């Protein structure tokens, strides 16, 4: 089973992924918890480029192809082998992030992005995508506070530095993607406390196991 988490900055993906892994392991499942970018050696290098405020002037097309390069290597090196071994793969961001951020957010052609995603992902489509839906203004407050506390505001704060309007477009993109594929997507309200969100997620995942 291949599960992806999507959502705007600060929607709680990392917290909920850890909780889901614990629940899956308690149910006897082997879990591969990973992320894009950064889930493989190449991705770790590219993550430093893509998320750093030092690369604020990165061209939109260059940004796109760096994400696609990370995805292709990540699928080949991590996702494909883990699924072949029978693990439940839980991934923080995947192809939908590219359409939401580089398409709806940056304004690149979404049809082209879908084609490029298919090439980079080598046909690996999530069985379930959990969209943690949250007001971007709330998410940005959470994310900037998190980065400040962790000392990662410069190293991983490039998207948090974008204007609120950008993040609102990203949210609209996610909602459009979810509406277009209601069987694959489950939209989870990320505004309540972590316990309530985790319970909502587990109800969806348990029904798919």
N, C-alpha and C positions, 0 to 999 in steps of 0.2 A: 504494500500500500504506500502510495506517495502522497504526502500531505504538505501543502504550502501555506504559509502565513503571509498575509498582505495587510497593508494599512499605511496611513500617513505617519509622519514622524511622531513618536511619543504615544502610539496607540497601545503599547504594552506587549508587543510581539515576543520579546525576549523572555519576559516574565511568564507569559502563557505557554510558550514553547517548553520551558523547563517543567512547568506543571503537567503539561500533556505527556512529556517523556516519562515522568514519574508514574502517572496513571497507567500508561501503556506497559511499562515494565512491571508494575504491580499486577497487570492482567496477563503477564507471562510473555509479552512481546519483546523482541530485540529491536532496539531503536537506534537509528543513525540521525543524530541531531546536527544540522549543518546550516550554512548560510551563503547568500550571494550578496555582494562579493565577499570573498575571504574564506571559502570552504575548502580550498586546496592551496598548495604552495604558490602557484601563479596568482590565485585570487587574493592571497594575503598581500602580495606586492601591489596588485592593482587597487586593492582597497585603500591603501595609503595614498594613492594618487586621486582616486575618485571621491573620497570623503574629506580630504584635507582642504582647509580654507586657503592654503598656499596655492592651490590650483583653481582658484575662483574664476580665472579667465579661460578655463578649458572650453574649447569649441564644442557645441552641442553634438556635432557628428562624431568628434573624437571621443566624447563621453560615451556615446552610444556604442561605438565599436569596442571600447575597452570593456564595457559590460558584457557584450556579446562574446568576447574572447574569454572572459572569466567563466561565462556560462558553458561554453563548449568544453573547456578543460574540466570544469567541475562535474559536468554530466559524465564525461569519460572516466574521470579519476575517482569520483566519489559516488554519485547517484546510481549510475548503471551497476557497478559492482555490488553496492549495498542492496539494491532491489533484487539482483540475481541471487544474493545470499539469503533472501527471505526476510530482510529487515523492513521495518516500517521507517521510511525516510521522512523526516520532518524538517522542512527547509524554510528558513527566514528569507523571504523574497525569491521570486522566480520570474518567469516571462511576463506576468501581469504587471510587475513593477516597471518594466521597460515601456509598456504601452501607457501606463498611467503617468509616469514621470517624464519620459522622453517624448511621448506622444501628446497627451493632454496637457502636461506641464510645460514642456518646451515648444510644442507646436509642430513636431515632426510628423510625417505622414503615418497614420496608424495602420493602414493597410500594408505599407512597406514594412513596418515594424513587426507585424504579425508574420510576414514571410521570413524576415531575418531571424526572428525568434525560433521559427520552426527549424531552420537550418542549424542554428546554434544548439538547440535542445535535442537534436537528432531524434525527434519524434516522441520524446518523453514528456507526457502531459500528466499533470497531477490528477489523482483520483478525487481529491477533495482540496478545495482552496477555502481557507478560513479568512474572511475579510473582517478585520477588527475596525469597525466603523466609528469614527470619532470626529468631533468638531476640530478642524485644524488649529484653531486658536488655542484650544485646550491642549492639544497634542504638542504644539510648539512650546508652550509653557512647561510642560512635563519634560520634553526633550532637552531644552536648554538648561533646566535645573539639573537634570541627570548628567549632562556633559560637564557642567560646572563642578558638580560634586566629584566627578571622576577625573577631572583635569583633562578632558578630551575635547574641549570646545574648539580648539584649533585643529587638532588631528582628525576629528570626525564630525565637524560641524558645518560642512559646506552647504548641505541642503537645509539645515536649520536656519542658515543665514539668508535663505531666499525669502522674498516678500510673501505675506499671507495670501495674496491673490494666487500665487503659484501653487501653494498647497491646497487652496480651495479647488483649483482646476484638477489637481491630482485626485482629490476626493471624488469629484464629479466623474472622473475617468474610471475610478474603481467601481463606482456605483453603476456606470454604464456597462462595464464588463460583467458585473454580477447579474445585471438584468438580462444580458444577452446569453448567459450560460447558467441558468438557475439550478441545473442538476449538479454542476461541479462546484459552484460557489455556495457557501453558507455565510450570510452576513450576520455578524455578532456585534451587538451594541457594546462598545468598549468604554462607555462612560461610567458604569457602576464599578464597585470595588473589585479587586482581583479575584476574590472567592466566587462572586456571582458570575464573573466572566468565565472563569475556569469551569464552573458547573455547566454553563451554557455550551461551551466548547465540547466538554466530555459527552454531553447528551448527543451531540451531532456525530462525533467520532465513533462512539460506542455503537451507534446505529449502523455504521458502515463496516464494522469489523466482522 
